[in-house]
């Protein structure tokens, strides 16, 4: 291995109503582009990203599983909550309904996930409100209040303009690292947090050195 | 003992009278109810288990719900009863019975278990049970249920409250039995379910699987490694999400390490012998094949920046061209190599190895280092290990060479590469008339004269050389032009039996009699022959040796193969190249073809068909002035019969050797077609053979019809590169139309422009001149006016003078009159005059 490329691997899930922009957020994070007309996600899709947290001097590998918001996949996506260290609970600031449904998504997460999971509430699509304030259906204050009540982090973001997207993931990461520092997770206790183990992959190579020298002629 | 006696009592019944199985089972089933004591229930379950196999239907009918209840309620409390119940249900669901109706019963029982999700969820929970046997038995039962009714069971699995955790945890357990069972369960679980594959990847199944592989000691291990790698394969194949997950982890470098390859290898670094020379056995080969497949999938997966990308590509090339890996692995390496990787070959330095003879593959010689592209060409031309086993033509060896050709084809993607290679085969410039081309391996293989008897290894080398050369010149006019200037050096003396038939003369035996005896003509060594001429000559030689009496069936087949290669290469060269056609015809090609068409073999359809194809092609593209014109060929075609020729061409299409060839399948089992020579026995077992490659078959299929249409055309008809298949010609015609229209338009516009510019200039000229005139006129009139005015002024002056004179005279007269005393009017003018004076 060429040095340690990251210190922690954190598993994230992105959840929330259909069409609030979960896949777009992930693609914005991983590819720095805007997914204009995505197809609805079927089941779950994977994406990942390295994030540096300068204060902690740590590099974190985010493994994100982007889940389907459609109801028919809900039982499948539930299986992912258990193993996650962080969760992005996404709603659409121009859709009151998606904000209200966030309560049921949160209930789902609380029911299945690790109690120490870090959850950040993300109000997506703020770009639509900058020009046309009338489109906003969920005010920042209201969402912030609810996040406080529930003990969630909160940010408003836009996958289209990219504003606050990385910030959302970073804040969640910081919170998890904070928990790790405080010893909330006992080493590997949370399935969503892994220390990187560089020794793992050099094992076979060492064996190779002893293995097959004899068969070589001149 | 107590259990046995209880069972006995149960079976015997209270009265001692003989019991039917039904009665026994009913009685035992009754005892399964929770009301019964645990010990009694346990005894009943054990009894049922004992008779489940022999009375599967009855037990299933009466006891299954009770047994499922016991699994649900008692298994965690009492491992013994749990284990017995699990085993008993497993027997009921077993579908591996030899009897057909019993097999069906297994499915019926599975369906009853799957009526609701209860049992599946319980079994998943039991996978994490404290008791080893409970875990193991649940695992086995789940596997069986999944085998019987995968879809329904998978749906329940996805909704299980315990989640996939227990399955993954099971893979961590050490112990041969549980590892084996866990891997089987995993394999059954992930089959054809992308969602389960993803959720398991989320729960770290890849890590666990590779842990098993390393724990067991890598690819050399005997146990579990193959099963684990098979699961990895299933998890990755057709699952892009998992592919992108895996490529982000540290595991891809482990794939390299498993094959003893350094995942951080740099381009200027060599590859250690531990990788190049390994001990191989059957099971290791299977495992390595799975590792290679995984590497191929990661290389092909979407997304950029795979850290191991270079190492993977390098590994595939090194293993294929410079290792002692089994041949089928090498084939796989070349097949998995991404198309763009071929461009790396010229810059890569490899060290190939050769087995030391008589050491049974235990000692290896290191050969001189060579570039990747040289090693590839060497492999194609001579076969693995420099043609060590080339005469055997065993399947893997031939496949390897065939796949290498595909890599070479990728290398030739750009026309400039083709041109550079063909240019390299030209004689050095400015070295006089007798300059000859340098002998490259490709050229050497191409110009090797057909010996007699044919050498088995050389035949294949020639076939591959012909295929490679065809790749270089097909549809590349520039390369064809260059290739015409290749002057092959003379190699060995001519084969003793064959002699070149006289060059330009084409003898057509009209009576269909025997071929004329070849006139031996001394080879003029001073006259350099072009490659095309040489190939024509060799074609004729091959026909000659084919017609010799006393050839064995095997030898005839060799000859046919060589002839087919000549014809396919020539047809691709002559296509759309009138200059080459002329050279071919004047080198005696026409005679050779016509002779064959005059007395075709009744058995084989391919060679006469191809001869007709090449003849038609020559007629079609014979557009250069020369000795043999279209007018010369036309009567020959008429005599042979155009319909006959077309018929011959069409029969080729149905031949197996053309019909079964696909883009990556052209190494055929020997003999193909089987029906042609029912008595034919190949020299070696599992021998394979090559006839045509896909590129030629594709070429032939798309141009066959054009050639047929060209055959009926009048010799004076216009050049018919327009004779194309319907759609194409329509397209070309419409494009031509457009071009013509546009040209006409441009012309018209230009004319108009000219006209306009001309007229505008004349108009300008006209106006300026008229202006000029006007100006002149004006000037003139101005001048006239001026003179007039000056005249008038002068006149006026004169008049003034006159007036002055008059007035002075008048004054004098007045004075005179006054003096004379006459009354004279006083006028001011006078005063004025006077004052003035």
Interface residues (C-beta under 8 A of the other chain):
Chain A: X1 X2 X11 X43 X44 X45 X46 X47 X48 X61 X63 X65 X75 X76 X79 X80 X82 X83 X191 X196 X198 X200 X201 X202 X203 X204 X205 X207 X208 X209 X211 X212 X213 X215 X216 X217 X218
Chain B: X158 X159 X160 X163 X164 X165 X194 X195 X198 X199 X201 X202 X203 X204 X214 X217 X218 X220 X241 X242 X244 X245 X248 X250 X251 X253 X254 X257 X258 X260 X262 X263 X264 X273 X274 X275 X277 X278 X279 X324 X356 X359 X362 X363 X364 X365 X366
